[in-house]
């Protein structure tokens, strides 16, 4: 089983990996599908289903789909150009993707939100269609945005393409138990095994540059969030708070009376900075999703800024270890809030961050596995209930608490020898089962929980 560090961590845009990045990726793939056809299409149609319909407007799914069909990509997104293109599309009713010419696409008429039953493959489904000059559909593809920016066609999902690409790697662990056995047999750390796997796909230089870019984008996102003020878009009138908290913390530096628990405020403000940027549609790194994008960067920033003798040379080990744990969660359960609730997003992110922090602080593979288990175990059952479908309440604060739990989990694991009662594999399986049992209204549809018990207008 192989999921790259660049699968678990993707540079993209807010506010949602499954609802914003995924639809944009799907649209891009559909354009490639059209370019490969022997016939020419004249127009486009799109239908959003399930969670993509119910919370699509709050997650900017419509905007992402429109821009994706116009040829925009999440990994090199230019907000200024996108804004201008959106205005042109609305005015002229056409998109101009490269190699396909002008295609009729009037968003109000040709982009449909279907609030009926989910498509059979996943809660996040969408159907993209190409039409001829008379408006008749001549080709269509069903896509599923399965979380973290991963997108599969109906056929790929049915064939299990999300589980394993079949290419051999030196350490093909599919469970935490296999991971620990391979670490014991090889004498390598989890990060080292992950690195060996990555090197079957790319050169060492490409790997190092890619990881460096991931941390640079994460850290820049934190810095932007710590210096930005104002009201977040979407209509809830949520005020950005990260800058104010950070300014207060800076002013308190060196004050002897500062309470020890203030370190929690530092972790929270780093995470909130990222998720406020995400809510504003800024550039973030899925970690493993946008809704949970603040946990891993906040934990890593905590390590770099507050842990004595922290070293930037250990950042790759942090991210590689975190990616290894995230891959296990995705392979054996889910990282999608629409599929398993927020336990699959913030819970997974907290487990990944706990593992990464434990690794760079000298933890053994057994302690790292323990750290991930502790963090995930104490997110089990968490629902995804965004007010008005926006990735703001309770999502922004929830990332701060996820980072705090990650640090606590790593610390507890480091205090032990790695032996513990509940294996990480059991916690992951429990999360999968809990997600299956969870009512759909608690899985990113904004039809239950806080979403219906908090005044949102």
C-alpha positions as CSV (number, residue, x, y, z in Angstrom):
1,X,0.0,0.0,0.0
2,X,1.4,3.4,-1.0
3,X,0.0,6.8,-0.5
4,X,2.6,9.5,-1.0
5,X,3.4,12.3,1.4
6,X,2.2,14.5,-1.5
7,X,-1.1,12.7,-1.5
8,X,-1.7,13.3,2.2
9,X,-0.5,16.9,2.0
10,X,-1.6,18.9,-1.1
11,X,-1.2,22.6,-1.8
12,X,-4.6,23.9,-2.5
13,X,-7.3,26.5,-1.7
14,X,-9.9,26.9,0.9
15,X,-12.4,26.3,2.3
16,X,-12.7,22.6,1.7
17,X,-10.5,19.8,0.3
18,X,-13.5,17.6,-0.5
19,X,-15.9,20.3,-1.5
20,X,-13.6,22.9,-3.1
21,X,-10.4,21.2,-4.2
22,X,-12.0,17.9,-5.1
23,X,-14.6,19.4,-7.5
24,X,-12.0,21.6,-9.1
25,X,-9.8,18.5,-9.6
26,X,-12.8,16.6,-11.0
27,X,-13.6,19.4,-13.5
28,X,-9.9,19.4,-14.6
29,X,-10.1,15.6,-15.2
30,X,-13.3,16.0,-17.1
31,X,-11.7,18.5,-19.4
32,X,-8.9,15.9,-20.1
33,X,-11.7,13.4,-20.8
34,X,-13.2,15.8,-23.3
35,X,-9.8,16.4,-25.0
36,X,-9.4,12.7,-25.5
37,X,-12.8,12.3,-27.3
38,X,-13.0,11.9,-31.1
39,X,-15.9,14.4,-31.2
40,X,-16.1,18.0,-30.1
41,X,-18.6,19.2,-27.5
42,X,-20.3,22.6,-27.5
43,X,-21.4,23.0,-23.9
44,X,-21.0,21.8,-20.3
45,X,-23.4,20.7,-17.6
46,X,-22.7,19.9,-13.9
47,X,-24.9,18.3,-11.2
48,X,-23.8,18.3,-7.5
49,X,-25.2,15.5,-5.2
50,X,-25.2,14.6,-1.6
51,X,-23.0,16.7,0.7
52,X,-21.7,18.6,-2.3
53,X,-25.2,19.9,-2.8
54,X,-26.3,20.4,0.8
55,X,-23.2,22.4,1.8
56,X,-21.9,23.3,-1.6
57,X,-22.6,27.0,-1.5
58,X,-21.0,27.4,1.9
59,X,-17.9,25.4,0.7
60,X,-17.7,27.3,-2.6
61,X,-18.3,24.1,-4.5
62,X,-20.2,25.9,-7.2
63,X,-17.3,28.4,-7.7
64,X,-14.7,25.6,-7.7
65,X,-16.6,23.6,-10.3
66,X,-17.1,26.6,-12.5
67,X,-13.5,27.6,-12.3
68,X,-12.3,24.0,-12.8
69,X,-14.3,23.8,-16.0
70,X,-12.7,27.0,-17.1
71,X,-9.3,25.4,-16.6
72,X,-8.2,26.6,-13.2
73,X,-6.2,24.3,-10.9
74,X,-6.0,24.3,-7.1
75,X,-2.2,23.8,-6.9
76,X,-1.4,27.1,-8.8
77,X,-4.6,29.0,-8.1
78,X,-4.5,32.8,-8.8
79,X,-7.3,34.5,-6.8
80,X,-7.2,37.7,-8.8
81,X,-7.5,36.0,-12.1
82,X,-10.2,33.7,-10.8
83,X,-12.3,36.6,-9.6
84,X,-12.1,38.3,-13.0
85,X,-12.9,35.0,-14.9
86,X,-15.9,34.4,-12.7
87,X,-17.4,37.8,-13.6
88,X,-16.7,37.1,-17.3
89,X,-18.4,33.7,-17.2
90,X,-21.4,35.0,-15.4
91,X,-21.7,37.8,-18.0
92,X,-21.0,35.8,-21.2
93,X,-22.1,32.3,-20.3
94,X,-19.1,30.6,-21.7
95,X,-15.8,29.0,-20.5
96,X,-12.7,28.7,-22.6
97,X,-10.6,25.7,-21.4
98,X,-7.3,25.2,-23.2
99,X,-7.7,23.1,-26.3
100,X,-11.5,22.9,-26.3
101,X,-12.5,26.4,-27.5
102,X,-15.5,28.3,-26.3
103,X,-18.0,26.1,-24.5
104,X,-21.5,27.2,-23.4
105,X,-21.9,27.2,-19.6
106,X,-24.3,29.5,-17.9
107,X,-23.9,28.7,-14.1
108,X,-27.4,29.6,-13.1
109,X,-28.8,27.3,-15.7
110,X,-26.2,24.6,-16.2
111,X,-25.0,24.0,-12.6
112,X,-27.6,22.1,-10.6
113,X,-27.8,21.3,-6.9
114,X,-29.5,17.9,-6.5
115,X,-30.9,17.6,-2.9
116,X,-32.2,14.1,-3.5
117,X,-30.6,10.8,-2.4
118,X,-26.8,10.5,-2.5
119,X,-25.2,8.9,-5.5
120,X,-24.4,5.2,-4.6
121,X,-20.6,5.5,-4.4
122,X,-20.0,8.3,-1.8
123,X,-21.7,11.2,-0.1
124,X,-19.7,13.6,-2.3
125,X,-20.8,12.9,-5.8
126,X,-21.0,15.0,-9.0
127,X,-21.8,14.3,-12.6
128,X,-20.2,16.3,-15.4
129,X,-21.6,16.3,-18.9
130,X,-20.6,17.5,-22.3
131,X,-23.4,18.5,-24.8
132,X,-23.6,19.0,-28.5
133,X,-24.8,22.1,-30.3
134,X,-28.4,21.1,-29.7
135,X,-27.8,20.8,-26.0
136,X,-28.1,17.0,-25.9
137,X,-25.7,15.1,-23.6
138,X,-23.1,13.2,-25.6
139,X,-20.7,12.2,-22.8
140,X,-20.8,12.2,-19.0
141,X,-18.6,11.1,-16.1
142,X,-19.6,10.6,-12.5
143,X,-16.9,11.7,-10.0
144,X,-16.6,11.2,-6.3
145,X,-14.6,13.6,-4.0
146,X,-13.6,11.1,-1.3
147,X,-11.8,13.5,1.0
148,X,-8.5,15.3,1.2
149,X,-8.7,16.4,-2.4
150,X,-8.8,12.8,-3.7
151,X,-11.1,12.2,-6.7
152,X,-12.2,9.0,-8.3
153,X,-14.5,8.2,-11.2
154,X,-17.4,5.9,-10.6
155,X,-15.4,3.1,-12.3
156,X,-12.3,3.8,-10.3
157,X,-14.1,3.7,-7.0
158,X,-15.8,0.4,-8.0
159,X,-12.5,-1.2,-8.9
160,X,-10.8,-0.1,-5.6
161,X,-8.4,2.3,-7.2
162,X,-8.5,4.3,-4.0
163,X,-6.9,1.5,-2.1
164,X,-3.7,0.5,-3.8
165,X,-1.9,1.5,-7.0
166,X,-0.2,-1.9,-7.1
167,X,3.3,-0.5,-7.7
168,X,5.9,-2.2,-5.3
169,X,7.6,-0.3,-2.5
170,X,10.2,-1.6,0.0
171,X,7.9,-1.2,3.0
172,X,4.3,-1.9,1.9
173,X,2.7,-1.7,5.4
174,X,-1.1,-1.7,5.3
175,X,-1.6,-1.6,9.0
176,X,0.1,-0.1,12.1
177,X,1.0,-3.7,13.2
178,X,2.8,-4.3,9.9
179,X,4.5,-0.9,10.1
180,X,5.9,-1.8,13.6
181,X,7.0,-5.2,12.4
182,X,8.8,-3.8,9.4
183,X,10.4,-1.1,11.6
184,X,11.7,-3.8,14.0
185,X,13.0,-6.0,11.2
186,X,14.7,-3.2,9.3
187,X,15.9,-1.2,12.3
188,X,14.6,1.9,10.5
189,X,12.4,4.7,11.8
190,X,8.9,5.2,10.4
191,X,10.1,8.3,8.6
192,X,13.0,6.4,7.1
193,X,10.7,3.6,5.8
194,X,8.4,6.2,4.4
195,X,11.3,8.0,2.7
196,X,12.4,4.7,1.1
197,X,8.9,4.2,-0.3
198,X,8.8,7.8,-1.7
199,X,12.1,7.3,-3.5
200,X,10.6,4.7,-5.7
201,X,8.5,7.5,-7.2
202,X,10.8,10.5,-7.3
203,X,14.4,11.6,-6.8
204,X,15.8,12.6,-3.4
205,X,16.1,16.2,-4.6
206,X,12.5,16.3,-5.8
207,X,11.3,14.7,-2.5
208,X,13.2,17.2,-0.4
209,X,12.1,20.2,-2.5
210,X,8.5,19.1,-2.3
211,X,8.6,18.6,1.5
212,X,10.3,22.0,1.9
213,X,7.5,23.6,-0.2
214,X,4.8,21.9,1.9
215,X,6.2,23.4,5.1
216,X,6.9,26.8,3.5
217,X,3.2,27.0,2.4
218,X,2.0,25.8,5.8
219,X,4.2,28.3,7.7
220,X,3.3,31.2,5.3
221,X,-0.3,30.4,5.9
222,X,0.1,30.6,9.6
223,X,1.9,34.0,9.2
224,X,-0.8,35.4,7.0
225,X,-3.4,34.4,9.4
226,X,-1.5,35.9,12.4
227,X,-1.5,39.3,10.6
228,X,-4.9,39.4,9.0
229,X,-8.0,41.0,10.5
230,X,-11.7,41.4,9.4
231,X,-14.8,39.4,9.0
232,X,-14.8,36.0,7.3
233,X,-17.0,35.6,4.2
234,X,-20.2,33.6,4.2
235,X,-22.7,35.6,6.2
236,X,-22.1,34.4,9.7
237,X,-20.1,37.5,10.5
238,X,-17.4,35.5,12.2
239,X,-14.5,37.7,13.2
240,X,-10.9,36.7,12.7
241,X,-9.4,36.2,16.1
242,X,-5.9,34.7,15.5
243,X,-4.2,38.1,15.1
244,X,-5.7,39.5,18.3
245,X,-4.8,36.5,20.4
246,X,-1.3,36.4,18.9
247,X,-0.7,40.1,19.5
248,X,-1.8,39.6,23.2
249,X,0.5,36.6,23.5
250,X,3.4,38.6,22.1
251,X,2.8,41.4,24.6
252,X,2.8,38.9,27.5
253,X,6.2,37.4,26.6
254,X,8.6,37.6,29.5
255,X,5.9,38.3,32.0
256,X,6.6,36.1,35.0
257,X,2.9,35.8,36.0
258,X,2.0,34.1,32.7
259,X,0.2,30.8,33.5
260,X,1.8,27.6,32.1
261,X,-1.4,26.7,30.2
262,X,-0.8,29.8,28.0
263,X,1.1,27.5,25.7
264,X,-2.3,26.1,24.7
265,X,-3.2,29.6,23.4
266,X,-0.1,29.6,21.2
267,X,-1.0,26.2,19.7
268,X,-4.6,27.3,19.2
269,X,-3.8,30.6,17.6
270,X,-1.4,28.9,15.1
271,X,-4.2,26.5,14.1
272,X,-6.9,29.2,14.0
273,X,-4.7,31.3,11.8
274,X,-4.6,28.5,9.2
275,X,-8.3,27.8,9.4
276,X,-9.2,31.4,9.2
277,X,-7.2,31.6,6.0
278,X,-8.9,28.5,4.8
279,X,-12.3,29.9,5.5
280,X,-11.4,33.0,3.6
281,X,-10.5,30.9,0.5
282,X,-6.7,31.3,0.9
283,X,-3.9,29.0,0.0
284,X,-3.5,26.1,2.5
285,X,-2.1,22.6,2.6
286,X,-4.6,19.7,3.0
287,X,-3.4,18.0,6.2
288,X,-5.1,15.6,5.5
289,X,-8.1,17.8,4.6
290,X,-8.8,21.6,4.5
291,X,-11.3,21.4,7.4
292,X,-8.4,20.0,9.5
293,X,-5.6,21.9,7.8
294,X,-4.5,23.8,11.0
295,X,-3.6,20.8,13.2
296,X,-0.4,19.6,11.7
297,X,1.1,23.1,10.9
298,X,0.2,24.3,14.4
299,X,1.9,21.3,16.0
300,X,4.9,21.7,13.9
301,X,5.1,25.4,14.5
302,X,4.8,24.7,18.2
303,X,7.8,22.4,17.9
304,X,9.9,24.9,16.0
305,X,9.1,27.9,18.2
306,X,8.6,26.5,21.7
307,X,10.5,23.2,22.1
308,X,14.1,23.6,23.2
309,X,16.7,22.4,20.7
310,X,14.1,22.1,17.9
311,X,15.8,21.7,14.5
312,X,14.5,22.5,11.1
313,X,16.4,19.5,9.8
314,X,13.7,17.3,11.5
315,X,10.8,18.8,9.6
316,X,10.9,16.1,6.9
317,X,10.8,13.4,9.5
318,X,7.8,15.1,11.1
319,X,5.8,15.3,7.8
320,X,6.9,11.8,6.6
321,X,5.8,10.2,9.8
322,X,2.6,12.1,9.8
323,X,1.9,11.1,6.2
324,X,2.5,7.4,7.1
325,X,-0.1,7.5,9.8
326,X,-2.5,9.5,7.6
327,X,-2.1,6.9,4.9
328,X,-3.1,4.1,7.3
329,X,-6.2,6.0,8.4
330,X,-7.3,6.7,4.8
331,X,-6.5,3.1,3.6
332,X,-8.4,1.4,6.5
333,X,-11.1,4.0,7.3
334,X,-11.6,7.5,6.0
335,X,-10.4,11.1,6.1
336,X,-13.7,12.4,4.7
337,X,-16.1,14.3,7.0
338,X,-18.9,13.5,4.6
339,X,-18.2,9.9,5.0
340,X,-17.3,9.5,8.7
341,X,-17.8,12.9,10.5
342,X,-15.1,15.1,11.9
343,X,-13.4,12.2,13.6
344,X,-12.1,11.4,10.1
345,X,-10.8,14.9,9.6
346,X,-9.6,16.6,12.8
347,X,-9.2,13.2,14.5
348,X,-7.0,11.9,11.7
349,X,-5.0,15.2,11.6
350,X,-4.5,15.1,15.4
351,X,-3.2,11.5,15.1
352,X,-0.8,12.5,12.3
353,X,0.4,15.5,14.2
354,X,0.9,13.5,17.4
355,X,3.0,10.9,15.5
356,X,5.1,13.6,13.8
357,X,5.8,15.4,17.0
358,X,6.7,12.2,18.9
359,X,9.0,11.2,16.1
360,X,11.0,14.5,16.1
361,X,11.2,14.4,19.9
362,X,13.0,11.0,19.8
363,X,10.1,8.6,20.0
364,X,10.5,5.0,19.1
365,X,8.2,3.5,16.4
366,X,6.1,2.0,19.3
367,X,5.8,5.3,21.0
368,X,4.9,7.0,17.8
369,X,2.1,4.5,17.1
370,X,0.9,5.0,20.7
371,X,0.9,8.8,20.3
372,X,-1.3,8.5,17.1
373,X,-3.6,6.1,18.9
374,X,-4.1,8.3,21.9
375,X,-4.9,11.3,19.7
376,X,-7.4,9.4,17.4
377,X,-9.1,7.6,20.3
378,X,-10.1,10.9,21.9
379,X,-11.8,12.2,18.8
380,X,-13.9,9.1,18.1
381,X,-17.5,9.9,17.5
382,X,-16.9,13.5,16.6
383,X,-19.6,14.8,14.2
384,X,-19.2,17.1,11.3
385,X,-21.8,19.8,11.9
386,X,-20.7,23.1,10.3
387,X,-23.1,26.0,10.9
388,X,-24.5,27.1,7.6
389,X,-22.2,24.6,5.9
390,X,-19.3,27.0,6.3
391,X,-15.9,25.7,7.5
392,X,-15.9,28.2,10.3
393,X,-18.0,27.2,13.4
394,X,-17.0,24.9,15.0
395,X,-14.2,24.0,12.6
396,X,-11.7,26.8,13.3
397,X,-11.6,26.3,17.1
398,X,-11.8,22.6,16.7
399,X,-8.4,22.6,14.9
400,X,-6.9,24.4,17.9
401,X,-8.1,21.7,20.2
402,X,-6.9,19.1,17.8
403,X,-3.4,20.5,18.0
404,X,-3.5,20.6,21.8
405,X,-4.6,17.0,21.9
406,X,-1.8,16.1,19.5
407,X,0.8,17.6,21.7
408,X,-0.7,16.0,24.8
409,X,-0.8,12.6,23.1
410,X,2.8,12.8,22.0
411,X,3.9,13.8,25.5
412,X,2.0,11.0,27.1
413,X,3.4,8.4,24.7
414,X,7.0,9.7,25.3
415,X,6.4,9.2,29.0
416,X,5.8,5.5,28.4
417,X,7.7,2.7,26.6
418,X,5.3,2.3,23.7
419,X,3.3,-0.6,25.2
420,X,-0.5,0.2,25.6
421,X,-3.8,-1.6,25.6
422,X,-5.6,-0.2,22.5
423,X,-3.6,-0.6,19.2
424,X,-3.8,2.1,16.6
425,X,-5.3,-0.4,14.2
426,X,-8.2,-0.9,16.6
427,X,-8.8,2.8,17.0
428,X,-8.8,3.2,13.2
429,X,-11.3,0.3,12.8
430,X,-13.5,1.8,15.5
431,X,-13.5,5.1,13.7
432,X,-14.6,3.3,10.5
433,X,-17.4,1.5,12.2
434,X,-18.5,4.6,14.0
435,X,-18.6,6.5,10.7
436,X,-20.8,3.8,9.2
437,X,-23.2,3.9,12.1
438,X,-23.3,7.7,12.3
439,X,-26.5,9.4,11.0
440,X,-26.0,11.2,7.7
441,X,-27.2,14.4,9.2
442,X,-24.0,14.5,11.3
443,X,-21.7,14.0,8.3
444,X,-21.0,17.4,6.7
445,X,-24.6,18.0,5.5
446,X,-25.2,20.8,8.0
447,X,-28.5,19.1,8.8
448,X,-27.7,18.2,12.4
449,X,-25.7,19.1,15.5
450,X,-24.5,22.6,16.0
451,X,-25.6,23.4,12.4
452,X,-29.3,23.3,13.4
453,X,-29.0,24.4,17.1
454,X,-27.1,27.7,16.6
455,X,-28.8,30.7,15.0
456,X,-27.0,31.2,11.7
457,X,-28.4,34.4,10.4
